[in-house]
Amino acid sequence: MKQNYEITFVLSNQNDTYSKGIEGIKSVFSEVGVEETNFKDLGVKTLFFPIRENLNNRLVVFYVRSEPDIVNTLSKKLRLKDEVYRFIIIALEERELQFLNKRDKRLKNSSPA
């Protein structure tokens, strides 16, 4: 049975490296059979400690669906990508996913156009 996951990545804030990172992540997803359901670019954030000598890095979040036994393979392949500085994979329950979707809809409706 497929499980929902939230994967948050720390990538370079330079556009060329960022683009290569996103392409690399998506290629790993397709290689191991992970279905991407949503993507959010949280923008450039200042971190509390430098990663690869940079305090300012870009955070992105992917929401994906996958079989649980694929997660270890996915994690190993993502660690090999130079463009991916850090990542964390969190398993989501269906109610958590519903809450996130409701919150996103509410935020979209309340933000000025």
N, CA, C and O atoms as CSV, one atom per row, in Angstrom:
chain,resi,resn,atom,element,x,y,z
A,1,MET,N,N,0.843,-1.188,0.000
A,1,MET,CA,C,0.000,0.000,0.000
A,1,MET,C,C,0.883,1.244,0.000
A,1,MET,O,O,1.853,1.333,0.754
A,2,LYS,N,N,0.537,2.193,-0.848
A,2,LYS,CA,C,1.349,3.402,-0.951
A,2,LYS,C,C,1.143,4.312,0.259
A,2,LYS,O,O,0.055,4.397,0.827
A,3,GLN,N,N,2.218,4.978,0.623
A,3,GLN,CA,C,2.251,5.896,1.770
A,3,GLN,C,C,2.567,7.297,1.258
A,3,GLN,O,O,3.276,7.445,0.262
A,4,ASN,N,N,2.054,8.314,1.921
A,4,ASN,CA,C,2.365,9.705,1.589
A,4,ASN,C,C,3.579,10.154,2.386
A,4,ASN,O,O,3.736,9.813,3.559
A,5,TYR,N,N,4.447,10.937,1.715
A,5,TYR,CA,C,5.649,11.454,2.360
A,5,TYR,C,C,5.831,12.921,2.026
A,5,TYR,O,O,5.447,13.389,0.954
A,6,GLU,N,N,6.425,13.636,2.969
A,6,GLU,CA,C,6.859,15.015,2.746
A,6,GLU,C,C,8.383,14.994,2.794
A,6,GLU,O,O,8.974,14.532,3.770
A,7,ILE,N,N,9.015,15.495,1.736
A,7,ILE,CA,C,10.479,15.524,1.688
A,7,ILE,C,C,10.909,16.977,1.547
A,7,ILE,O,O,10.593,17.633,0.554
A,8,THR,N,N,11.627,17.474,2.541
A,8,THR,CA,C,12.121,18.842,2.532
A,8,THR,C,C,13.607,18.811,2.186
A,8,THR,O,O,14.383,18.054,2.768
A,9,PHE,N,N,13.983,19.655,1.222
A,9,PHE,CA,C,15.363,19.709,0.741
A,9,PHE,C,C,15.982,21.069,1.012
A,9,PHE,O,O,15.301,22.093,0.957
A,10,VAL,N,N,17.277,21.075,1.305
A,10,VAL,CA,C,18.082,22.295,1.333
A,10,VAL,C,C,18.961,22.237,0.093
A,10,VAL,O,O,19.763,21.319,-0.076
A,11,LEU,N,N,18.793,23.247,-0.782
A,11,LEU,CA,C,19.542,23.326,-2.038
A,11,LEU,C,C,20.286,24.655,-2.102
A,11,LEU,O,O,20.068,25.544,-1.279
A,12,SER,N,N,21.151,24.775,-3.074
A,12,SER,CA,C,21.872,26.025,-3.293
A,12,SER,C,C,20.893,27.120,-3.704
A,12,SER,O,O,19.867,26.846,-4.327
A,13,ASN,N,N,21.219,28.361,-3.350
A,13,ASN,CA,C,20.365,29.473,-3.770
A,13,ASN,C,C,20.777,30.042,-5.123
A,13,ASN,O,O,20.154,30.991,-5.600
A,14,GLN,N,N,21.810,29.487,-5.752
A,14,GLN,CA,C,22.212,29.929,-7.090
A,14,GLN,C,C,21.324,29.236,-8.118
A,14,GLN,O,O,21.111,28.026,-8.042
A,15,ASN,N,N,20.804,30.004,-9.085
A,15,ASN,CA,C,19.799,29.490,-10.005
A,15,ASN,C,C,20.238,28.266,-10.795
A,15,ASN,O,O,19.453,27.329,-10.943
A,16,ASP,N,N,21.469,28.242,-11.308
A,16,ASP,CA,C,21.897,27.103,-12.120
A,16,ASP,C,C,22.011,25.826,-11.281
A,16,ASP,O,O,21.585,24.756,-11.716
A,17,THR,N,N,22.584,25.939,-10.087
A,17,THR,CA,C,22.710,24.777,-9.204
A,17,THR,C,C,21.348,24.339,-8.690
A,17,THR,O,O,21.084,23.145,-8.550
A,18,TYR,N,N,20.484,25.308,-8.409
A,18,TYR,CA,C,19.120,25.007,-7.954
A,18,TYR,C,C,18.371,24.230,-9.028
A,18,TYR,O,O,17.725,23.228,-8.723
A,19,SER,N,N,18.447,24.676,-10.282
A,19,SER,CA,C,17.753,23.998,-11.384
A,19,SER,C,C,18.272,22.571,-11.558
A,19,SER,O,O,17.489,21.641,-11.747
A,20,LYS,N,N,19.597,22.401,-11.494
A,20,LYS,CA,C,20.178,21.062,-11.597
A,20,LYS,C,C,19.712,20.182,-10.435
A,20,LYS,O,O,19.476,18.987,-10.611
A,21,GLY,N,N,19.584,20.770,-9.264
A,21,GLY,CA,C,19.120,20.023,-8.096
A,21,GLY,C,C,17.702,19.530,-8.255
A,21,GLY,O,O,17.410,18.372,-7.957
A,22,ILE,N,N,16.808,20.402,-8.724
A,22,ILE,CA,C,15.409,20.015,-8.938
A,22,ILE,C,C,15.322,18.921,-9.996
A,22,ILE,O,O,14.597,17.942,-9.819
A,23,GLU,N,N,16.055,19.083,-11.096
A,23,GLU,CA,C,16.054,18.066,-12.155
A,23,GLU,C,C,16.584,16.732,-11.624
A,23,GLU,O,O,16.036,15.673,-11.930
A,24,GLY,N,N,17.651,16.793,-10.827
A,24,GLY,CA,C,18.222,15.579,-10.249
A,24,GLY,C,C,17.258,14.870,-9.307
A,24,GLY,O,O,17.151,13.644,-9.323
A,25,ILE,N,N,16.562,15.643,-8.493
A,25,ILE,CA,C,15.585,15.075,-7.560
A,25,ILE,C,C,14.465,14.388,-8.335
A,25,ILE,O,O,14.084,13.258,-8.026
A,26,LYS,N,N,13.942,15.082,-9.346
A,26,LYS,CA,C,12.844,14.501,-10.131
A,26,LYS,C,C,13.289,13.252,-10.886
A,26,LYS,O,O,12.507,12.315,-11.050
A,27,SER,N,N,14.541,13.233,-11.347
A,27,SER,CA,C,15.025,12.041,-12.046
A,27,SER,C,C,15.155,10.859,-11.084
A,27,SER,O,O,14.867,9.723,-11.460
A,28,VAL,N,N,15.585,11.118,-9.848
A,28,VAL,CA,C,15.651,10.050,-8.843
A,28,VAL,C,C,14.250,9.547,-8.533
A,28,VAL,O,O,14.040,8.341,-8.405
A,29,PHE,N,N,13.282,10.461,-8.410
A,29,PHE,CA,C,11.895,10.057,-8.159
A,29,PHE,C,C,11.409,9.105,-9.237
A,29,PHE,O,O,10.852,8.051,-8.931
A,30,SER,N,N,11.614,9.468,-10.495
A,30,SER,CA,C,11.129,8.612,-11.587
A,30,SER,C,C,11.917,7.302,-11.655
A,30,SER,O,O,11.360,6.262,-12.008
A,31,GLU,N,N,13.193,7.347,-11.323
A,31,GLU,CA,C,14.045,6.148,-11.356
A,31,GLU,C,C,13.598,5.090,-10.354
A,31,GLU,O,O,13.598,3.899,-10.664
A,32,VAL,N,N,13.219,5.520,-9.156
A,32,VAL,CA,C,12.832,4.556,-8.122
A,32,VAL,C,C,11.323,4.323,-8.057
A,32,VAL,O,O,10.866,3.462,-7.305
A,33,GLY,N,N,10.545,5.077,-8.833
A,33,GLY,CA,C,9.104,4.860,-8.881
A,33,GLY,C,C,8.308,5.632,-7.850
A,33,GLY,O,O,7.298,5.142,-7.345
A,34,VAL,N,N,8.754,6.833,-7.535
A,34,VAL,CA,C,8.042,7.690,-6.586
A,34,VAL,C,C,7.144,8.642,-7.372
A,34,VAL,O,O,7.579,9.243,-8.354
A,35,GLU,N,N,5.899,8.779,-6.942
A,35,GLU,CA,C,4.922,9.644,-7.600
A,35,GLU,C,C,4.882,11.001,-6.897
A,35,GLU,O,O,4.527,11.088,-5.722
A,36,GLU,N,N,5.246,12.053,-7.620
A,36,GLU,CA,C,5.219,13.413,-7.058
A,36,GLU,C,C,3.791,13.936,-7.096
A,36,GLU,O,O,3.158,13.929,-8.152
A,37,THR,N,N,3.272,14.395,-5.943
A,37,THR,CA,C,1.907,14.912,-5.894
A,37,THR,C,C,1.846,16.433,-5.761
A,37,THR,O,O,0.880,17.055,-6.202
A,38,ASN,N,N,2.864,17.031,-5.161
A,38,ASN,CA,C,2.864,18.483,-4.984
A,38,ASN,C,C,4.299,18.954,-4.767
A,38,ASN,O,O,5.169,18.184,-4.359
A,39,PHE,N,N,4.525,20.237,-5.049
A,39,PHE,CA,C,5.852,20.837,-4.915
A,39,PHE,C,C,5.686,22.259,-4.399
A,39,PHE,O,O,4.820,22.998,-4.869
A,40,LYS,N,N,6.515,22.640,-3.433
A,40,LYS,CA,C,6.521,24.014,-2.924
A,40,LYS,C,C,7.949,24.511,-2.848
A,40,LYS,O,O,8.829,23.833,-2.318
A,41,ASP,N,N,8.172,25.704,-3.383
A,41,ASP,CA,C,9.462,26.367,-3.229
A,41,ASP,C,C,9.286,27.380,-2.111
A,41,ASP,O,O,8.561,28.362,-2.274
A,42,LEU,N,N,9.935,27.156,-0.983
A,42,LEU,CA,C,9.801,28.048,0.166
A,42,LEU,C,C,10.711,29.262,0.073
A,42,LEU,O,O,10.652,30.152,0.921
A,43,GLY,N,N,11.549,29.303,-0.952
A,43,GLY,CA,C,12.415,30.453,-1.167
A,43,GLY,C,C,13.737,30.342,-0.433
A,43,GLY,O,O,14.054,29.320,0.176
A,44,VAL,N,N,14.498,31.424,-0.508
A,44,VAL,CA,C,15.818,31.473,0.126
A,44,VAL,C,C,15.628,31.820,1.600
A,44,VAL,O,O,14.956,32.793,1.943
A,45,LYS,N,N,16.226,31.014,2.455
A,45,LYS,CA,C,16.135,31.210,3.901
A,45,LYS,C,C,17.535,31.329,4.486
A,45,LYS,O,O,18.478,30.702,4.003
A,46,THR,N,N,17.657,32.140,5.530
A,46,THR,CA,C,18.909,32.245,6.260
A,46,THR,C,C,18.904,31.181,7.344
A,46,THR,O,O,18.005,31.141,8.184
A,47,LEU,N,N,19.904,30.326,7.320
A,47,LEU,CA,C,19.991,29.231,8.274
A,47,LEU,C,C,20.803,29.653,9.500
A,47,LEU,O,O,21.496,30.671,9.472
A,48,PHE,N,N,20.715,28.877,10.561
A,48,PHE,CA,C,21.446,29.177,11.783
A,48,PHE,C,C,22.912,28.793,11.700
A,48,PHE,O,O,23.734,29.287,12.471
A,49,PHE,N,N,23.236,27.917,10.770
A,49,PHE,CA,C,24.618,27.494,10.589
A,49,PHE,C,C,24.868,27.323,9.097
A,49,PHE,O,O,23.952,26.987,8.347
A,50,PRO,N,N,26.096,27.552,8.665
A,50,PRO,CA,C,26.380,27.446,7.230
A,50,PRO,C,C,26.389,25.989,6.747
A,50,PRO,O,O,26.850,25.092,7.453
A,51,ILE,N,N,25.882,25.777,5.555
A,51,ILE,CA,C,25.974,24.493,4.874
A,51,ILE,C,C,26.765,24.751,3.605
A,51,ILE,O,O,26.359,25.551,2.762
A,52,ARG,N,N,27.885,24.079,3.473
A,52,ARG,CA,C,28.822,24.289,2.361
A,52,ARG,C,C,29.192,25.767,2.239
A,52,ARG,O,O,29.212,26.342,1.151
A,53,GLU,N,N,29.479,26.348,3.388
A,53,GLU,CA,C,29.933,27.732,3.519
A,53,GLU,C,C,28.893,28.777,3.112
A,53,GLU,O,O,29.248,29.921,2.828
A,54,ASN,N,N,27.621,28.398,3.081
A,54,ASN,CA,C,26.546,29.346,2.758
A,54,ASN,C,C,25.526,29.374,3.882
A,54,ASN,O,O,25.028,28.331,4.306
A,55,LEU,N,N,25.216,30.580,4.365
A,55,LEU,CA,C,24.144,30.724,5.349
A,55,LEU,C,C,22.784,30.803,4.669
A,55,LEU,O,O,21.777,30.402,5.253
A,56,ASN,N,N,22.744,31.317,3.440
A,56,ASN,CA,C,21.490,31.485,2.710
A,56,ASN,C,C,21.341,30.361,1.689
A,56,ASN,O,O,22.127,30.253,0.748
A,57,ASN,N,N,20.328,29.530,1.887
A,57,ASN,CA,C,20.064,28.407,1.001
A,57,ASN,C,C,18.573,28.353,0.695
A,57,ASN,O,O,17.752,28.929,1.409
A,58,ARG,N,N,18.245,27.653,-0.376
A,58,ARG,CA,C,16.847,27.554,-0.804
A,58,ARG,C,C,16.233,26.272,-0.242
A,58,ARG,O,O,16.836,25.201,-0.302
A,59,LEU,N,N,15.023,26.404,0.305
A,59,LEU,CA,C,14.280,25.262,0.823
A,59,LEU,C,C,13.144,24.924,-0.136
A,59,LEU,O,O,12.414,25.808,-0.584
A,60,VAL,N,N,13.004,23.654,-0.441
A,60,VAL,CA,C,11.897,23.180,-1.275
A,60,VAL,C,C,11.284,21.956,-0.611
A,60,VAL,O,O,11.966,21.194,0.075
A,61,VAL,N,N,9.979,21.783,-0.828
A,61,VAL,CA,C,9.254,20.660,-0.247
A,61,VAL,C,C,8.538,19.920,-1.371
A,61,VAL,O,O,7.840,20.523,-2.186
A,62,PHE,N,N,8.723,18.609,-1.401
A,62,PHE,CA,C,8.000,17.746,-2.321
A,62,PHE,C,C,7.060,16.874,-1.501
A,62,PHE,O,O,7.443,16.340,-0.460
A,63,TYR,N,N,5.829,16.736,-1.976
A,63,TYR,CA,C,4.891,15.774,-1.414
A,63,TYR,C,C,4.817,14.635,-2.417
A,63,TYR,O,O,4.550,14.858,-3.598
A,64,VAL,N,N,5.054,13.417,-1.949
A,64,VAL,CA,C,5.142,12.268,-2.845
A,64,VAL,C,C,4.361,11.090,-2.273
A,64,VAL,O,O,4.025,11.049,-1.089
A,65,ARG,N,N,4.084,10.125,-3.166
A,65,ARG,CA,C,3.480,8.847,-2.775
A,65,ARG,C,C,4.416,7.741,-3.220
A,65,ARG,O,O,4.957,7.766,-4.326
A,66,SER,N,N,4.598,6.767,-2.335
A,66,SER,CA,C,5.531,5.687,-2.636
A,66,SER,C,C,5.230,4.481,-1.759
A,66,SER,O,O,4.580,4.581,-0.719
A,67,GLU,N,N,5.724,3.346,-2.215
A,67,GLU,CA,C,5.697,2.147,-1.376
A,67,GLU,C,C,6.719,2.344,-0.257
A,67,GLU,O,O,7.793,2.889,-0.509
A,68,PRO,N,N,6.418,1.918,0.965
A,68,PRO,CA,C,7.341,2.127,2.083
A,68,PRO,C,C,8.727,1.503,1.885
A,68,PRO,O,O,9.717,2.049,2.371
A,69,ASP,N,N,8.811,0.387,1.191
A,69,ASP,CA,C,10.112,-0.266,1.030
A,69,ASP,C,C,11.041,0.454,0.055
A,69,ASP,O,O,12.223,0.122,-0.027
A,70,ILE,N,N,10.521,1.437,-0.685
A,70,ILE,CA,C,11.336,2.196,-1.639
A,70,ILE,C,C,12.068,3.357,-0.962
A,70,ILE,O,O,13.022,3.893,-1.525
A,71,VAL,N,N,11.637,3.746,0.225
A,71,VAL,CA,C,12.176,4.938,0.888
A,71,VAL,C,C,13.681,4.816,1.160
A,71,VAL,O,O,14.414,5.792,0.999
A,72,ASN,N,N,14.140,3.655,1.561
A,72,ASN,CA,C,15.587,3.486,1.809
A,72,ASN,C,C,16.383,3.656,0.528
A,72,ASN,O,O,17.432,4.302,0.532
A,73,THR,N,N,15.900,3.086,-0.566
A,73,THR,CA,C,16.572,3.238,-1.861
A,73,THR,C,C,16.573,4.696,-2.281
A,73,THR,O,O,17.589,5.214,-2.745
A,74,LEU,N,N,15.433,5.359,-2.118
A,74,LEU,CA,C,15.319,6.782,-2.455
A,74,LEU,C,C,16.330,7.602,-1.660
A,74,LEU,O,O,17.027,8.448,-2.222
A,75,SER,N,N,16.410,7.355,-0.370
A,75,SER,CA,C,17.323,8.090,0.500
A,75,SER,C,C,18.783,7.897,0.069
A,75,SER,O,O,19.549,8.860,0.035
A,76,LYS,N,N,19.162,6.680,-0.256
A,76,LYS,CA,C,20.534,6.404,-0.682
A,76,LYS,C,C,20.867,7.137,-1.979
A,76,LYS,O,O,21.955,7.697,-2.116
A,77,LYS,N,N,19.933,7.133,-2.929
A,77,LYS,CA,C,20.182,7.793,-4.214
A,77,LYS,C,C,20.230,9.314,-4.068
A,77,LYS,O,O,21.008,9.976,-4.756
A,78,LEU,N,N,19.407,9.873,-3.181
A,78,LEU,CA,C,19.418,11.326,-2.972
A,78,LEU,C,C,20.720,11.781,-2.313
A,78,LEU,O,O,21.202,12.878,-2.595
A,79,ARG,N,N,21.294,10.952,-1.439
A,79,ARG,CA,C,22.566,11.300,-0.793
A,79,ARG,C,C,23.707,11.415,-1.795
A,79,ARG,O,O,24.692,12.105,-1.535
A,80,LEU,N,N,23.583,10.747,-2.935
A,80,LEU,CA,C,24.637,10.781,-3.946
A,80,LEU,C,C,24.589,12.028,-4.826
A,80,LEU,O,O,25.532,12.289,-5.573
A,81,LYS,N,N,23.506,12.802,-4.749
A,81,LYS,CA,C,23.358,14.014,-5.557
A,81,LYS,C,C,24.117,15.171,-4.911
A,81,LYS,O,O,23.816,15.559,-3.782
A,82,ASP,N,N,25.104,15.724,-5.628
A,82,ASP,CA,C,25.898,16.834,-5.094
A,82,ASP,C,C,25.075,18.096,-4.883
A,82,ASP,O,O,25.382,18.893,-3.996
A,83,GLU,N,N,24.026,18.290,-5.691
A,83,GLU,CA,C,23.219,19.508,-5.601
A,83,GLU,C,C,22.320,19.517,-4.366
A,83,GLU,O,O,21.852,20.574,-3.942
A,84,VAL,N,N,22.079,18.342,-3.791
A,84,VAL,CA,C,21.224,18.232,-2.602
A,84,VAL,C,C,22.112,18.362,-1.372
A,84,VAL,O,O,22.917,17.478,-1.080
A,85,TYR,N,N,21.958,19.480,-0.649
A,85,TYR,CA,C,22.772,19.705,0.540
A,85,TYR,C,C,22.287,18.865,1.719
A,85,TYR,O,O,23.081,18.189,2.373
A,86,ARG,N,N,20.991,18.908,1.986
A,86,ARG,CA,C,20.377,18.150,3.077
A,86,ARG,C,C,18.949,17.806,2.662
A,86,ARG,O,O,18.373,18.449,1.784
A,87,PHE,N,N,18.388,16.784,3.304
A,87,PHE,CA,C,16.975,16.471,3.105
A,87,PHE,C,C,16.472,15.683,4.300
A,87,PHE,O,O,17.242,15.063,5.033
A,88,ILE,N,N,15.159,15.724,4.476
A,88,ILE,CA,C,14.504,14.934,5.513
A,88,ILE,C,C,13.212,14.383,4.919
A,88,ILE,O,O,12.468,15.093,4.243
A,89,ILE,N,N,12.964,13.103,5.184
A,89,ILE,CA,C,11.770,12.425,4.683
A,89,ILE,C,C,10.862,12.149,5.874
A,89,ILE,O,O,11.277,11.533,6.856
A,90,ILE,N,N,9.615,12.614,5.776
A,90,ILE,CA,C,8.645,12.434,6.854
A,90,ILE,C,C,7.428,11.701,6.294
A,90,ILE,O,O,6.856,12.126,5.290
A,91,ALA,N,N,7.033,10.614,6.931
A,91,ALA,CA,C,5.826,9.881,6.536
A,91,ALA,C,C,4.607,10.652,7.043
A,91,ALA,O,O,4.560,11.065,8.201
A,92,LEU,N,N,3.623,10.839,6.162
A,92,LEU,CA,C,2.408,11.557,6.516
A,92,LEU,C,C,1.222,10.597,6.568
A,92,LEU,O,O,1.084,9.716,5.720
A,93,GLU,N,N,0.381,10.777,7.560
A,93,GLU,CA,C,-0.872,10.038,7.594
A,93,GLU,C,C,-1.887,10.796,6.743
A,93,GLU,O,O,-1.697,11.974,6.439
A,94,GLU,N,N,-2.945,10.125,6.367
A,94,GLU,CA,C,-3.947,10.726,5.482
A,94,GLU,C,C,-4.551,11.987,6.100
A,94,GLU,O,O,-4.789,12.964,5.390
A,95,ARG,N,N,-4.799,11.982,7.400
A,95,ARG,CA,C,-5.396,13.174,8.043
A,95,ARG,C,C,-4.430,14.361,8.043
A,95,ARG,O,O,-4.864,15.507,7.933
A,96,GLU,N,N,-3.134,14.102,8.163
A,96,GLU,CA,C,-2.143,15.176,8.090
A,96,GLU,C,C,-2.116,15.789,6.696
A,96,GLU,O,O,-2.015,17.006,6.544
A,97,LEU,N,N,-2.207,14.940,5.688
A,97,LEU,CA,C,-2.228,15.410,4.310
A,97,LEU,C,C,-3.478,16.249,4.047
A,97,LEU,O,O,-3.403,17.281,3.382
A,98,GLN,N,N,-4.616,15.815,4.561
A,98,GLN,CA,C,-5.856,16.584,4.411
A,98,GLN,C,C,-5.740,17.944,5.095
A,98,GLN,O,O,-6.188,18.954,4.552
A,99,PHE,N,N,-5.141,17.971,6.287
A,99,PHE,CA,C,-4.942,19.233,6.994
A,99,PHE,C,C,-4.060,20.183,6.187
A,99,PHE,O,O,-4.369,21.369,6.066
A,100,LEU,N,N,-2.959,19.661,5.633
A,100,LEU,CA,C,-2.057,20.505,4.838
A,100,LEU,C,C,-2.756,21.057,3.605
A,100,LEU,O,O,-2.550,22.217,3.247
A,101,ASN,N,N,-3.580,20.242,2.949
A,101,ASN,CA,C,-4.314,20.706,1.771
A,101,ASN,C,C,-5.320,21.793,2.136
A,101,ASN,O,O,-5.445,22.786,1.419
A,102,LYS,N,N,-6.043,21.612,3.252
A,102,LYS,CA,C,-6.999,22.635,3.698
A,102,LYS,C,C,-6.286,23.935,4.040
A,102,LYS,O,O,-6.751,25.019,3.687
A,103,ARG,N,N,-5.149,23.823,4.733
A,103,ARG,CA,C,-4.378,25.005,5.117
A,103,ARG,C,C,-3.893,25.763,3.888
A,103,ARG,O,O,-3.973,26.990,3.836
A,104,ASP,N,N,-3.388,25.028,2.897
A,104,ASP,CA,C,-2.901,25.673,1.671
A,104,ASP,C,C,-4.025,26.388,0.937
A,104,ASP,O,O,-3.827,27.492,0.428
A,105,LYS,N,N,-5.206,25.771,0.875
A,105,LYS,CA,C,-6.354,26.416,0.213
A,105,LYS,C,C,-6.758,27.684,0.945
A,105,LYS,O,O,-7.068,28.701,0.324
A,106,ARG,N,N,-6.752,27.614,2.285
A,106,ARG,CA,C,-7.109,28.777,3.094
A,106,ARG,C,C,-6.113,29.907,2.885
A,106,ARG,O,O,-6.506,31.067,2.766
A,107,LEU,N,N,-4.836,29.580,2.841
A,107,LEU,CA,C,-3.802,30.595,2.642
A,107,LEU,C,C,-3.902,31.226,1.253
A,107,LEU,O,O,-3.710,32.433,1.109
A,108,LYS,N,N,-4.198,30.430,0.241
A,108,LYS,CA,C,-4.356,30.965,-1.118
A,108,LYS,C,C,-5.535,31.917,-1.208
A,108,LYS,O,O,-5.456,32.961,-1.855
A,109,ASN,N,N,-6.642,31.546,-0.548
A,109,ASN,CA,C,-7.848,32.379,-0.586
A,109,ASN,C,C,-7.695,33.672,0.209
A,109,ASN,O,O,-8.297,34.688,-0.140
A,110,SER,N,N,-6.894,33.641,1.275
A,110,SER,CA,C,-6.758,34.829,2.114
A,110,SER,C,C,-5.678,35.797,1.631
A,110,SER,O,O,-5.675,36.962,2.030
A,111,SER,N,N,-4.767,35.336,0.781
A,111,SER,CA,C,-3.691,36.234,0.322
A,111,SER,C,C,-4.214,37.179,-0.739
A,111,SER,O,O,-4.978,36.775,-1.616
A,112,PRO,N,N,-3.793,38.476,-0.660
A,112,PRO,CA,C,-4.255,39.448,-1.635
A,112,PRO,C,C,-3.679,39.151,-3.020
A,112,PRO,O,O,-2.538,38.709,-3.154
A,113,ALA,N,N,-4.481,39.399,-4.027
A,113,ALA,CA,C,-4.061,39.113,-5.417
A,113,ALA,C,C,-3.217,40.205,-5.995
A,113,ALA,O,O,-2.791,40.112,-7.146
